[in-house]
Amino acid sequence: MLKIVYMKNLIKTFFIFIVIISTSNVQAQAGFGVKGGLNFTFFKVEEGSFGETPDVELGYYIGCFVDFEIENDFLLQPELLYINLGDFDFLNAPIYLKYKIKDHFDILVGPSLNYFFDFSNAKLKVRADLGFAYTFTSRLDLHMKYTIGFEEISPNGVFLGLACKL
């Protein structure tokens, strides 16, 4: 119950931040949207004399993002995502530097802060993300990212989903 209250407060804070940004002078240079999709997380499991065997867990994510135009083809894109992965729930807050490679193709790179509600009593993890997005229309894109965990208990993952600018 406490994790639901904490998550609601964090999401409310993010939305207040979005409202403040959208009413300020950067309104013409910022875009807001929602995204969601599937994530595939790879855990490494030691199995006796068989060595390490990757164990894959399928989950989903949903959240929101803001695009801030820095200059020409560069944008800053912070996100707030709720991720459900089997028995684990956590918040993911990546901060991407987004570069438009071609008309419909973007690359995203940056750190990712993750708050695990109960993942071996270690609450906050920092990971690195590398992502790609293909823009179908001015409002809809398909994205994929790879997340690298720096600690052995922080797993790697692949995210695949859709984003819609509002």
VOTOR-365283 format. One record per residue: x, y, z of N, C-alpha, C, O in turn; residue in three letters. Coordinates in steps of 0.02 Angstrom, whole numbers, m for minus. Layout:
BEGIN
<rec <X,Y,Z>,<X,Y,Z>,<X,Y,Z>,<X,Y,Z>,"ALA">
...
END
This chain:
BEGIN
<rec <41,m60,0>,<0,0,0>,<43,63,0>,<28,112,m34>,"MET">
<rec <98,61,38>,<143,118,43>,<175,133,m25>,<184,191,m43>,"LEU">
<rec <193,80,m62>,<224,91,m128>,<176,124,m176>,<198,163,m219>,"LYS">
<rec <111,110,m172>,<62,141,m216>,<57,215,m200>,<54,256,m246>,"ILE">
<rec <55,233,m136>,<52,303,m116>,<115,340,m138>,<110,395,m164>,"VAL">
<rec <173,309,m129>,<236,340,m150>,<237,351,m225>,<257,403,m249>,"TYR">
<rec <215,300,m263>,<215,305,m335>,<167,360,m358>,<184,398,m404>,"MET">
<rec <108,364,m328>,<61,417,m347>,<90,486,m333>,<82,531,m374>,"LYS">
<rec <124,495,m277>,<155,559,m262>,<210,577,m311>,<216,635,m331>,"ASN">
<rec <250,528,m331>,<303,540,m379>,<275,559,m447>,<300,604,m480>,"LEU">
<rec <222,525,m468>,<191,539,m532>,<158,608,m530>,<162,646,m579>,"ILE">
<rec <125,626,m475>,<96,693,m468>,<149,747,m473>,<139,798,m506>,"LYS">
<rec <206,736,m441>,<261,784,m444>,<286,792,m515>,<299,848,m537>,"THR">
<rec <292,738,m551>,<315,741,m621>,<265,781,m663>,<285,822,m704>,"PHE">
<rec <199,768,m653>,<149,804,m692>,<148,879,m675>,<137,920,m719>,"PHE">
<rec <159,897,m612>,<164,967,m593>,<223,999,m629>,<218,1055,m654>,"ILE">
<rec <279,963,m631>,<338,987,m668>,<320,998,m742>,<340,1049,m771>,"PHE">
<rec <283,953,m771>,<263,959,m841>,<219,1021,m851>,<229,1057,m900>,"ILE">
<rec <171,1032,m806>,<127,1090,m812>,<166,1155,m807>,<154,1202,m845>,"VAL">
<rec <214,1158,m760>,<255,1219,m753>,<296,1231,m816>,<299,1287,m840>,"ILE">
<rec <326,1179,m842>,<366,1185,m903>,<322,1208,m962>,<342,1251,m1001>,"ILE">
<rec <263,1177,m968>,<222,1192,m1027>,<192,1262,m1024>,<172,1289,m1076>,"SER">
<rec <187,1293,m966>,<160,1361,m961>,<215,1414,m961>,<200,1474,m961>,"THR">
<rec <277,1393,m962>,<332,1441,m962>,<350,1460,m1034>,<315,1441,m1081>,"SER">
<rec <403,1498,m1043>,<423,1522,m1108>,<449,1468,m1155>,<453,1480,m1215>,"ASN">
<rec <466,1409,m1129>,<491,1356,m1173>,<435,1315,m1205>,<447,1263,m1235>,"VAL">
<rec <374,1339,m1197>,<317,1301,m1222>,<322,1285,m1296>,<306,1229,m1317>,"GLN">
<rec <345,1332,m1337>,<350,1320,m1408>,<405,1269,m1424>,<405,1240,m1479>,"ALA">
<rec <452,1259,m1379>,<508,1214,m1392>,<503,1148,m1354>,<550,1109,m1356>,"GLN">
<rec <447,1135,m1322>,<439,1073,m1284>,<378,1034,m1309>,<328,1063,m1329>,"ALA">
<rec <385,968,m1308>,<329,925,m1327>,<318,873,m1273>,<366,846,m1246>,"GLY">
<rec <255,858,m1258>,<237,811,m1206>,<203,751,m1238>,<167,759,m1288>,"PHE">
<rec <213,691,m1210>,<181,632,m1237>,<177,574,m1188>,<202,579,m1132>,"GLY">
<rec <146,521,m1210>,<141,459,m1170>,<172,402,m1210>,<175,405,m1271>,"VAL">
<rec <194,351,m1174>,<224,293,m1207>,<210,231,m1167>,<194,234,m1107>,"LYS">
<rec <216,174,m1200>,<206,110,m1167>,<228,54,m1212>,<238,63,m1272>,"GLY">
<rec <235,m5,m1182>,<255,m63,m1221>,<276,m121,m1178>,<256,m126,m1120>,"GLY">
<rec <317,m164,m1206>,<341,m225,m1173>,<415,m218,m1156>,<452,m184,m1191>,"LEU">
<rec <435,m250,m1102>,<506,m254,m1087>,<526,m326,m1074>,<489,m365,m1044>,"ASN">
<rec <586,m341,m1096>,<615,m407,m1088>,<677,m398,m1046>,<725,m365,m1067>,"PHE">
<rec <677,m426,m985>,<733,m416,m939>,<771,m482,m932>,<741,m536,m925>,"THR">
<rec <837,m477,m933>,<880,m535,m932>,<916,m540,m865>,<958,m498,m849>,"PHE">
<rec <899,m592,m827>,<933,m606,m763>,<983,m661,m776>,<971,m705,m817>,"PHE">
<rec <1039,m660,m741>,<1087,m715,m747>,<1079,m760,m685>,<1081,m736,m629>,"LYS">
<rec <1070,m824,m698>,<1058,m872,m645>,<1112,m925,m647>,<1126,m954,m699>,"VAL">
<rec <1144,m937,m589>,<1194,m990,m585>,<1158,m1056,m572>,<1118,m1062,m526>,"GLU">
<rec <1172,m1106,m614>,<1139,m1171,m607>,<1190,m1226,m600>,<1206,m1261,m648>,"GLU">
<rec <1217,m1234,m540>,<1264,m1288,m526>,<1322,m1289,m575>,<1354,m1238,m586>,"GLY">
<rec <1336,m1347,m603>,<1392,m1354,m649>,<1375,m1335,m721>,<1418,m1341,m765>,"SER">
<rec <1313,m1313,m733>,<1294,m1293,m801>,<1316,m1222,m819>,<1308,m1201,m876>,"PHE">
<rec <1344,m1185,m771>,<1367,m1117,m784>,<1309,m1067,m780>,<1258,m1081,m750>,"GLY">
<rec <1320,m1008,m810>,<1270,m956,m808>,<1220,m965,m865>,<1239,m973,m923>,"GLU">
<rec <1155,m963,m848>,<1102,m968,m897>,<1059,m905,m891>,<1032,m892,m837>,"THR">
<rec <1051,m867,m945>,<1009,m807,m939>,<935,m827,m932>,<911,m871,m967>,"PRO">
<rec <901,m795,m886>,<830,m806,m874>,<795,m742,m896>,<812,m687,m873>,"ASP">
<rec <746,m747,m941>,<712,m689,m969>,<644,m682,m936>,<606,m731,m930>,"VAL">
<rec <628,m622,m916>,<563,m606,m886>,<529,m555,m931>,<560,m506,m952>,"GLU">
<rec <465,m566,m947>,<426,m520,m989>,<384,m476,m944>,<352,m499,m897>,"LEU">
<rec <383,m411,m960>,<343,m364,m922>,<315,m309,m967>,<318,m314,m1028>,"GLY">
<rec <288,m257,m936>,<261,m202,m974>,<281,m136,m941>,<301,m135,m883>,"TYR">
<rec <275,m82,m979>,<288,m15,m951>,<240,35,m981>,<214,26,m1037>,"TYR">
<rec <228,89,m943>,<185,143,m965>,<209,206,m931>,<232,204,m874>,"ILE">
<rec <206,262,m966>,<229,324,m935>,<222,383,m980>,<184,383,m1029>,"GLY">
<rec <260,436,m965>,<257,498,m1002>,<327,526,m1013>,<375,505,m980>,"CYS">
<rec <332,573,m1060>,<396,603,m1077>,<386,675,m1099>,<331,696,m1115>,"PHE">
<rec <441,712,m1099>,<442,780,m1123>,<503,788,m1168>,<558,765,m1151>,"VAL">
<rec <494,819,m1225>,<550,835,m1271>,<565,909,m1265>,<520,951,m1275>,"ASP">
<rec <628,926,m1250>,<650,996,m1250>,<700,1005,m1306>,<752,972,m1307>,"PHE">
<rec <685,1050,m1351>,<732,1062,m1405>,<791,1102,m1379>,<783,1155,m1349>,"GLU">
<rec <852,1076,m1390>,<913,1110,m1369>,<937,1154,m1426>,<943,1215,m1418>,"ILE">
<rec <951,1123,m1483>,<968,1160,m1544>,<965,1111,m1602>,<979,1051,m1594>,"GLU">
<rec <947,1136,m1659>,<942,1098,m1722>,<917,1028,m1711>,<857,1019,m1699>,"ASN">
<rec <958,978,m1716>,<937,908,m1713>,<946,876,m1644>,<939,815,m1637>,"ASP">
<rec <962,915,m1592>,<972,889,m1525>,<913,907,m1480>,<888,963,m1481>,"PHE">
<rec <891,857,m1441>,<837,868,m1392>,<857,835,m1326>,<898,790,m1325>,"LEU">
<rec <827,859,m1272>,<833,828,m1206>,<766,796,m1192>,<715,830,m1196>,"LEU">
<rec <765,731,m1175>,<701,697,m1165>,<701,660,m1098>,<723,602,m1095>,"GLN">
<rec <677,692,m1044>,<666,655,m981>,<601,615,m985>,<553,636,m1019>,"PRO">
<rec <599,559,m951>,<540,516,m950>,<526,493,m879>,<571,493,m837>,"GLU">
<rec <465,473,m867>,<447,439,m805>,<404,380,m824>,<349,388,m851>,"LEU">
<rec <429,319,m810>,<395,258,m829>,<380,215,m768>,<422,209,m723>,"LEU">
<rec <321,185,m767>,<305,134,m717>,<316,67,m752>,<290,56,m806>,"TYR">
<rec <356,24,m721>,<373,m40,m751>,<350,m97,m705>,<364,m97,m645>,"ILE">
<rec <315,m145,m735>,<295,m206,m699>,<332,m263,m732>,<329,m273,m792>,"ASN">
<rec <367,m301,m690>,<407,m356,m715>,<396,m416,m669>,<433,m424,m620>,"LEU">
<rec <347,m457,m684>,<332,m514,m641>,<312,m491,m572>,<261,m458,m564>,"GLY">
<rec <352,m509,m522>,<338,m489,m453>,<367,m421,m435>,<358,m398,m378>,"ASP">
<rec <402,m389,m481>,<435,m326,m467>,<399,m267,m499>,<378,m271,m557>,"PHE">
<rec <393,m213,m461>,<367,m150,m487>,<420,m97,m473>,<448,m95,m418>,"ASP">
<rec <433,m55,m522>,<481,m1,m509>,<469,58,m555>,<435,52,m606>,"PHE">
<rec <496,115,m536>,<493,175,m576>,<560,184,m611>,<613,173,m582>,"LEU">
<rec <556,204,m673>,<614,215,m715>,<612,287,m739>,<562,309,m768>,"ASN">
<rec <666,325,m727>,<670,395,m747>,<733,408,m788>,<783,432,m761>,"ALA">
<rec <731,391,m852>,<789,405,m895>,<791,478,m915>,<739,511,m920>,"PRO">
<rec <850,503,m928>,<860,570,m954>,<903,562,m1016>,<963,549,m1012>,"ILE">
<rec <871,570,m1074>,<905,556,m1137>,<928,619,m1172>,<896,672,m1170>,"TYR">
<rec <985,613,m1205>,<1005,660,m1257>,<983,627,m1322>,<1005,572,m1338>,"LEU">
<rec <939,661,m1357>,<909,633,m1418>,<937,670,m1479>,<938,732,m1480>,"LYS">
<rec <959,632,m1528>,<988,661,m1588>,<950,635,m1649>,<942,574,m1657>,"TYR">
<rec <927,679,m1691>,<893,660,m1753>,<945,643,m1806>,<978,687,m1833>,"LYS">
<rec <952,578,m1821>,<1000,555,m1870>,<976,570,m1941>,<1014,596,m1982>,"ILE">
<rec <914,554,m1955>,<883,567,m2020>,<813,593,m2006>,<794,603,m1949>,"LYS">
<rec <774,603,m2059>,<707,631,m2052>,<663,592,m2003>,<626,623,m1965>,"ASP">
<rec <665,526,m2004>,<621,486,m1963>,<657,442,m1912>,<625,400,m1880>,"HIS">
<rec <721,451,m1902>,<760,406,m1860>,<800,445,m1808>,<838,490,m1825>,"PHE">
<rec <791,426,m1744>,<825,460,m1688>,<865,409,m1648>,<848,350,m1645>,"ASP">
<rec <919,433,m1617>,<957,393,m1569>,<952,428,m1501>,<955,489,m1498>,"ILE">
<rec <944,389,m1447>,<938,415,m1380>,<990,382,m1335>,<1000,321,m1338>,"LEU">
<rec <1023,421,m1294>,<1073,394,m1249>,<1072,434,m1184>,<1062,495,m1184>,"VAL">
<rec <1081,399,m1127>,<1083,434,m1064>,<1077,389,m1004>,<1068,329,m1010>,"GLY">
<rec <1083,419,m945>,<1076,381,m883>,<1002,367,m868>,<957,401,m893>,"PRO">
<rec <992,316,m828>,<925,296,m809>,<924,283,m734>,<959,240,m709>,"SER">
<rec <883,321,m698>,<875,311,m626>,<815,266,m615>,<762,275,m645>,"LEU">
<rec <824,216,m573>,<772,167,m561>,<759,160,m487>,<805,149,m448>,"ASN">
<rec <696,166,m467>,<677,156,m398>,<637,92,m394>,<580,88,m418>,"TYR">
<rec <667,40,m363>,<635,m25,m354>,<597,m24,m288>,<625,m5,m236>,"PHE">
<rec <534,m44,m290>,<494,m43,m230>,<516,m95,m179>,<511,m83,m119>,"PHE">
<rec <539,m154,m201>,<568,m203,m156>,<608,m252,m197>,<582,m305,m217>,"ASP">
<rec <669,m236,m210>,<712,m279,m251>,<776,m291,m211>,<826,m255,m218>,"PHE">
<rec <774,m342,m168>,<830,m360,m125>,<853,m302,m80>,<912,m294,m67>,"SER">
<rec <805,m262,m57>,<816,m206,m12>,<861,m151,m40>,<879,m106,m3>,"ASN">
<rec <878,m154,m102>,<917,m100,m133>,<868,m59,m175>,<845,m83,m227>,"ALA">
<rec <854,1,m154>,<799,39,m184>,<818,76,m247>,<779,76,m295>,"LYS">
<rec <875,109,m250>,<892,152,m306>,<950,122,m347>,<1002,104,m319>,"LEU">
<rec <940,117,m412>,<991,90,m457>,<1002,140,m513>,<955,173,m535>,"LYS">
<rec <1063,146,m537>,<1079,187,m595>,<1100,141,m651>,<1141,97,m642>,"VAL">
<rec <1069,151,m709>,<1085,111,m767>,<1098,157,m826>,<1086,217,m822>,"ARG">
<rec <1121,129,m881>,<1133,168,m942>,<1086,141,m997>,<1076,81,m1002>,"ALA">
<rec <1059,187,m1037>,<1014,168,m1090>,<1041,190,m1158>,<1072,243,m1164>,"ASP">
<rec <1028,149,m1207>,<1041,165,m1277>,<978,147,m1315>,<956,90,m1313>,"LEU">
<rec <949,197,m1349>,<885,185,m1382>,<883,212,m1453>,<924,253,m1473>,"GLY">
<rec <835,188,m1490>,<822,210,m1558>,<747,221,m1566>,<707,186,m1535>,"PHE">
<rec <728,270,m1606>,<657,283,m1619>,<647,294,m1694>,<687,327,m1727>,"ALA">
<rec <593,266,m1719>,<573,279,m1788>,<507,315,m1787>,<458,291,m1758>,"TYR">
<rec <504,374,m1818>,<444,416,m1817>,<400,400,m1877>,<421,409,m1935>,"THR">
<rec <339,377,m1863>,<291,363,m1916>,<257,428,m1939>,<252,442,m1998>,"PHE">
<rec <232,466,m1890>,<200,530,m1902>,<228,581,m1853>,<271,563,m1813>,"THR">
<rec <206,642,m1857>,<231,693,m1810>,<211,678,m1738>,<238,707,m1691>,"SER">
<rec <163,633,m1728>,<139,617,m1661>,<153,546,m1638>,<147,532,m1578>,"ARG">
<rec <172,500,m1682>,<178,429,m1665>,<246,402,m1684>,<269,411,m1741>,"LEU">
<rec <279,367,m1636>,<342,335,m1653>,<347,266,m1620>,<314,252,m1570>,"ASP">
<rec <389,226,m1649>,<407,160,m1624>,<476,166,m1594>,<521,193,m1626>,"LEU">
<rec <485,142,m1533>,<551,149,m1502>,<574,83,m1472>,<534,39,m1454>,"HIS">
<rec <640,77,m1467>,<672,19,m1437>,<732,45,m1398>,<770,87,m1423>,"MET">
<rec <741,19,m1338>,<801,38,m1300>,<830,m22,m1265>,<795,m71,m1249>,"LYS">
<rec <895,m19,m1254>,<931,m70,m1218>,<957,m38,m1154>,<990,14,m1157>,"TYR">
<rec <943,m69,m1097>,<963,m44,m1032>,<1017,m89,m1003>,<1010,m150,m1001>,"THR">
<rec <1072,m58,m981>,<1129,m95,m955>,<1133,m83,m880>,<1139,m26,m858>,"ILE">
<rec <1129,m137,m840>,<1137,m132,m768>,<1210,m134,m749>,<1247,m175,m775>,"GLY">
<rec <1231,m89,m704>,<1302,m86,m684>,<1319,m133,m627>,<1378,m151,m619>,"PHE">
<rec <1270,m153,m589>,<1283,m198,m533>,<1256,m267,m551>,<1212,m273,m593>,"GLU">
<rec <1283,m318,m520>,<1262,m386,m539>,<1189,m399,m523>,<1158,m442,m554>,"GLU">
<rec <1160,m363,m475>,<1089,m374,m458>,<1043,m330,m501>,<982,m339,m499>,"ILE">
<rec <1070,m284,m539>,<1031,m241,m583>,<1033,m270,m654>,<1084,m263,m688>,"SER">
<rec <979,m301,m675>,<980,m337,m739>,<979,m291,m800>,<962,m232,m796>,"PRO">
<rec <998,m320,m857>,<994,m286,m922>,<924,m299,m951>,<891,m347,m933>,"ASN">
<rec <903,m255,m997>,<837,m264,m1026>,<830,m231,m1094>,<867,m185,m1112>,"GLY">
<rec <780,m254,m1131>,<762,m225,m1196>,<689,m203,m1191>,<646,m240,m1168>,"VAL">
<rec <676,m141,m1212>,<609,m112,m1210>,<587,m100,m1282>,<627,m76,m1323>,"PHE">
<rec <525,m117,m1298>,<498,m106,m1365>,<427,m80,m1357>,<385,m111,m1324>,"LEU">
<rec <413,m21,m1387>,<347,8,m1378>,<331,65,m1425>,<368,79,m1472>,"GLY">
<rec <275,98,m1411>,<251,154,m1450>,<247,216,m1407>,<235,211,m1347>,"LEU">
<rec <259,274,m1438>,<253,338,m1404>,<206,383,m1445>,<207,381,m1506>,"ALA">
<rec <166,422,m1410>,<119,467,m1443>,<127,536,m1412>,<118,545,m1352>,"CYS">
<rec <143,586,m1453>,<146,655,m1429>,<76,683,m1425>,<35,671,m1470>,"LYS">
<rec <63,718,m1372>,<m4,747,m1362>,<m7,819,m1384>,<m59,851,m1379>,"LEU">
END
